[in-house]
């Protein structure tokens, strides 16, 4: 009696190109894409917070406290205090820009 492998993909095709595509290529690309998404999702959050520091962009969208949590390791000031400072600077920037 022959023992079958438990971890081998059993594809019902006799064409080598189809077997390669189904058994090797598709799982490889799927894993590769999921690793890229996992790796760069953190960068997306950081870049979106940095994007809000551009003066023209900070006028278009609100700045939240969560945007400052990324910088909390670099700045030794309370988050709520920093938020108030930035809100005042944005308000001043808006007034100067509208005049």
C-alpha positions in Angstrom: 0.0 0.0 0.0 1.3 3.5 -0.9 1.2 6.3 1.5 0.3 9.7 0.1 1.9 13.0 1.2 -0.2 15.1 3.5 1.2 18.4 2.5 1.4 18.1 -1.3 -1.1 19.9 -3.5 -2.9 17.3 -5.6 -4.0 19.1 -8.7 -6.0 17.1 -11.2 -4.2 18.1 -14.3 -1.7 16.4 -16.6 -0.4 19.6 -18.3 2.8 20.7 -16.6 2.2 24.4 -17.1 -1.2 24.3 -15.4 0.2 22.2 -12.5 3.0 24.8 -12.0 0.6 27.7 -12.1 -1.9 26.1 -9.7 0.5 24.4 -7.3 3.4 26.9 -7.2 2.9 30.2 -8.9 -0.5 31.3 -7.5 0.3 30.4 -3.9 3.7 32.1 -4.2 2.2 35.4 -5.6 -0.6 35.3 -3.1 1.9 35.1 -0.2 4.1 37.8 -1.8 1.2 40.2 -2.1 0.1 39.6 1.5 3.6 40.2 2.7 3.8 43.5 0.8 0.4 44.6 2.2 1.6 43.8 5.7 4.9 45.5 5.3 3.6 48.8 3.9 0.4 49.3 5.8 2.4 50.9 8.6 4.1 53.2 6.2 0.7 54.3 4.8 -0.3 55.5 8.3 2.9 57.4 8.9 2.8 59.0 5.5 -0.8 60.1 5.9 0.1 61.8 9.2 3.1 63.5 7.6 0.9 64.6 4.7 -1.2 66.6 7.2 1.9 68.7 8.1 1.9 70.4 4.7 0.2 73.7 5.3 -2.2 73.5 2.3 -3.3 70.0 3.3 -3.9 70.8 7.0 -6.5 73.3 5.9 -8.4 70.7 3.9 -8.7 67.9 6.5 -8.8 68.0 10.3 -5.8 66.9 12.4 -6.7 64.4 15.0 -4.8 63.4 18.2 -4.2 60.0 16.7 -2.0 61.7 14.0 0.2 63.0 16.8 0.6 59.6 18.5 3.2 58.6 15.8 5.4 61.5 17.0 5.0 60.9 20.7 8.3 59.1 21.0 10.2 62.1 19.5 8.5 65.0 21.3 8.3 65.1 25.1 5.1 67.1 25.4 1.6 65.9 26.3 -0.5 64.9 23.3 -3.5 67.1 24.2 -1.1 70.1 24.7 0.5 69.5 21.3 -2.9 69.2 19.7 -3.9 72.6 21.1 -0.7 74.2 19.9 -1.2 72.9 16.4 -4.8 73.9 16.3 -3.8 77.4 17.2 -1.1 77.4 14.6 -3.5 76.2 12.0 -6.0 78.8 13.0 -3.4 81.5 12.7 -2.3 80.1 9.4 -5.9 80.2 8.1 -6.4 83.8 9.3 -3.1 84.9 7.7 -3.9 83.1 4.5 -7.4 84.6 4.2 -6.2 88.1 4.7 
